[in-house]
Amino acid sequence: MKPRVKTSREVIPHINPKRPVFVYRNLHKKCLSVQQDGIVRCHVDNIVLEDCEFRVSKAGQRRVRDEKKKNVHAKVKGVVVPHPSDILELEWDTVYYNPYRTDEFTEQVTKRHVTGAKFVDIEASGSILTWATEYFPMEKQNNVRTKN
């Protein structure tokens, strides 16, 4: 059984903190799963990552849409921030992903599709906050589906 922890700081003993991890929502366990080297290292309620990329597997997304059954196909890649209290005062953007409504992770206010961010704060509830958000180029924004 994988360890269950509450915060980024508690994730550090279970991973190599110098290397990136992949984080995804675990709907069965109602938490986030932290994966490194293809292995789930632990589960966490909240995690803050740095130098992040948002990844969506198009094949997995297609399966969700075809079968109407969720699977792990969207992840955030980044390096765990052991002391996130240092960045709490930043102005954060809200990002969401819904495989039935959008093709990519999407910024809530502008509806622009997100590729990455300097910092990402993820909650097991599904809340995703980003700082220094990076977006797809505008010409690609128009070619990506978003349903309201």
C-alpha positions, -999 to +999 in steps of 0.1 A: +000+000+000+013+034-010+018+060+018-009+087+020+004+122+030-012+157+032+013+182+018+042+187-006+067+186+023+056+151+033+060+139-003+097+146-004+108+114+016+090+092-010+107+107-042+139+120-056+132+157-050+157+168-077+137+151-104+102+159-118+071+139-108+037+134-126+006+142-106-029+131-114-063+130-097-071+095-083-109+094-084-111+060-066-090+071-036-102+107-036-066+121-036-037+129-059-013+102-070+024+112-073+043+092-099+081+091-106+099+068-130+065+053-139+058+042-103+032+057-080+054+067-050+026+081-027-008+098-025-013+133-013-042+158-006-024+189-018+009+194-037+027+224-051+050+219-082+075+241-100+085+244-137+053+226-147+039+211-179+003+201-185+000+168-204-031+153-220-030+119-238-051+123-269-057+085-270-068+084-234-090+114-239-107+097-270-113+066-249-130+087-222-153+103-247-161+071-266-167+049-235-180+076-212-157+061-185-129+080-169-092+069-171-059+085-162-049+105-193-042+140-179-012+148-157+009+177-144+046+173-146+068+193-123+093+194-094+078+192-059+081+225-039+090+214-003+081+248+013+052+263-006+045+289+021+072+310+004+049+316-026+015+319-011+012+357-017+014+353-055-016+362-078-029+328-090-049+318-120-075+290-119-072+262-144-095+233-151-097+202-173-128+183-182-123+157-210-159+160-221-158+198-225-122+208-234-092+193-252-066+208-229-062+222-195-079+256-197-076+289-178-110+296-162-114+333-169-099+337-204-107+301-216-072+300-231-055+266-232-026+261-209+007+244-216+026+251-183+033+273-154+061+283-131+041+271-101+010+249-098-010+242-066-032+211-070-059+200-045-074+165-044-108+182-048-097+191-084-088+227-078-058+238-099-041+271-094-012+284-115+012+313-114+032+326-144+008+305-166+020+296-201-005+293-230-008+277-264+000+302-291-031+321-303-032+303-336-035+270-319-061+284-294-087+286-322-082+250-332-087+235-298-122+226-287-139+242-256-176+237-248-192+258-222 
